[in-house]
Amino acid sequence: MRTITWKLHLKLSPNAVFDLISTSEGRAKFWAEKAEEKINKIHFVFPNGQTYDGKILESIPDRKFCLDYFESLVKFVLELTEDGGTDLTLINENVREDEYVEVHSGWVSVLMNLKATADFQCDLRNHDPNKSWEQGYMDN
């Protein structure tokens, strides 16, 4: 098992970034087609029809959001920066060795779309199930 760590600077405050990662509406803007929360679980629906029910493991407003995600542990850690923005650290623990390359690059896609959403209010995804990750498209 391996760990993936990525860091990203966002112009938004930790409060606004936390809303994007911790709410159904926020996650749908950058991550999955739908990511609705019910009773501490998030039901992810992706463009290719794949689904996953991830359990929320920890939620500390404006600071940290952790969940089970495809049988690994994902942590979003938020820090206020001097410019009023947020330094976000994503840590994905327990990534299987045979999935590491795909998961590692997949997070780049998700995080860059988060940046586009947070900093520029745009969605880079194509939302086309025929042009998804499985067909070689850079789309989460």
C-alpha positions as CSV (number, residue, x, y, z in Angstrom):
1,M,0.0,0.0,0.0
2,R,1.2,3.5,-0.8
3,T,0.3,7.1,0.1
4,I,-0.3,9.9,-2.4
5,T,0.1,13.5,-1.3
6,W,-0.7,16.6,-3.3
7,K,-0.7,20.3,-2.3
8,L,-2.8,23.0,-3.9
9,H,-3.2,26.8,-3.3
10,L,-6.6,28.2,-3.7
11,K,-7.8,31.9,-3.7
12,L,-10.9,31.0,-1.6
13,S,-11.0,31.0,2.2
14,P,-10.8,27.7,4.1
15,N,-14.6,28.1,4.8
16,A,-15.5,28.3,1.1
17,V,-13.1,25.5,0.2
18,F,-14.6,23.4,3.0
19,D,-18.0,24.0,1.5
20,L,-16.9,22.7,-1.8
21,I,-15.4,19.4,-0.5
22,S,-17.9,18.8,2.3
23,T,-21.3,19.4,0.7
24,S,-23.3,17.6,-2.0
25,E,-23.6,20.8,-4.1
26,G,-19.9,21.6,-3.8
27,R,-18.6,18.2,-4.7
28,A,-20.9,18.1,-7.8
29,K,-19.2,21.3,-9.0
30,F,-15.8,19.7,-9.4
31,W,-15.6,16.0,-8.5
32,A,-18.5,13.7,-9.4
33,E,-21.7,14.1,-11.4
34,K,-23.5,13.6,-8.1
35,A,-22.1,13.2,-4.6
36,E,-25.0,13.3,-2.3
37,E,-24.6,12.9,1.4
38,K,-27.0,10.9,3.6
39,I,-26.3,9.8,7.1
40,N,-22.5,10.3,7.0
41,K,-22.1,8.5,3.7
42,I,-21.5,10.1,0.3
43,H,-23.1,8.4,-2.7
44,F,-20.7,9.3,-5.6
45,V,-22.0,8.9,-9.2
46,F,-19.4,9.4,-12.0
47,P,-19.9,10.2,-15.7
48,N,-19.2,6.6,-16.7
49,G,-22.0,5.3,-14.4
50,Q,-19.7,4.0,-11.7
51,T,-20.9,4.6,-8.2
52,Y,-19.3,4.4,-4.8
53,D,-20.6,4.9,-1.2
54,G,-17.9,6.5,0.9
55,K,-18.2,6.9,4.6
56,I,-17.3,10.3,6.1
57,L,-14.8,9.6,8.8
58,E,-14.0,13.1,10.1
59,S,-15.3,16.5,9.4
60,I,-13.8,19.6,11.1
61,P,-15.3,22.7,9.6
62,D,-12.7,24.9,7.7
63,R,-9.8,22.5,8.6
64,K,-10.2,18.8,7.7
65,F,-12.5,16.4,5.8
66,C,-11.7,12.7,5.7
67,L,-13.5,9.8,4.0
68,D,-13.3,6.3,2.9
69,Y,-12.9,6.4,-0.9
70,F,-12.6,3.3,-3.0
71,E,-11.3,1.4,0.0
72,S,-8.6,3.9,0.8
73,L,-8.4,6.8,3.3
74,V,-8.7,10.3,1.8
75,K,-7.9,13.4,3.9
76,F,-8.3,17.0,2.8
77,V,-6.4,19.3,5.2
78,L,-7.0,23.1,4.9
79,E,-4.8,25.9,6.1
80,L,-5.5,29.7,5.9
81,T,-2.7,31.5,4.1
82,E,-1.5,35.1,4.6
83,D,-3.3,36.2,1.4
84,G,-6.7,35.0,2.8
85,G,-6.6,31.9,0.6
86,T,-6.2,28.2,1.4
87,D,-3.4,25.8,1.1
88,L,-5.1,22.4,0.6
89,T,-3.2,19.2,1.2
90,L,-4.7,16.0,-0.1
91,I,-3.5,12.8,1.5
92,N,-4.7,9.4,0.0
93,E,-3.5,6.5,2.2
94,N,-3.7,2.8,1.5
95,V,-3.6,3.0,-2.2
96,R,-3.0,-0.4,-3.8
97,E,0.3,-0.7,-5.6
98,D,-1.4,-1.8,-8.8
99,E,-3.7,1.2,-8.7
100,Y,-1.1,3.8,-7.7
101,V,-0.3,5.4,-11.1
102,E,-4.0,5.8,-12.1
103,V,-5.0,7.1,-8.7
104,H,-2.0,9.4,-8.5
105,S,-2.9,11.0,-11.9
106,G,-6.6,10.9,-11.2
107,W,-6.2,13.2,-8.2
108,V,-4.4,15.7,-10.4
109,S,-7.5,15.8,-12.6
110,V,-9.8,16.2,-9.6
111,L,-7.7,18.9,-7.9
112,M,-7.1,21.0,-11.0
113,N,-10.9,21.0,-11.5
114,L,-11.3,22.0,-7.9
115,K,-8.9,24.9,-8.6
116,A,-10.8,25.9,-11.7
117,T,-14.0,25.9,-9.8
118,A,-12.7,27.6,-6.7
119,D,-10.6,30.3,-8.4
120,F,-12.3,30.9,-11.7
121,Q,-15.9,29.5,-11.2
122,C,-15.6,27.1,-14.2
123,D,-16.0,23.4,-14.6
124,L,-13.3,21.8,-16.8
125,R,-15.2,18.4,-17.1
126,N,-16.9,17.4,-20.3
127,H,-19.7,15.4,-18.5
128,D,-19.8,12.9,-21.4
129,P,-19.9,9.3,-20.4
130,N,-18.3,8.4,-23.8
131,K,-15.3,10.6,-23.2
132,S,-14.3,9.6,-19.7
133,W,-11.2,8.4,-17.9
134,E,-11.7,4.9,-19.2
135,Q,-11.5,6.0,-22.8
136,G,-8.3,7.9,-22.1
137,Y,-9.8,11.4,-21.6
138,M,-8.4,13.6,-18.9
139,D,-11.8,13.9,-17.2
140,N,-12.8,12.8,-13.7
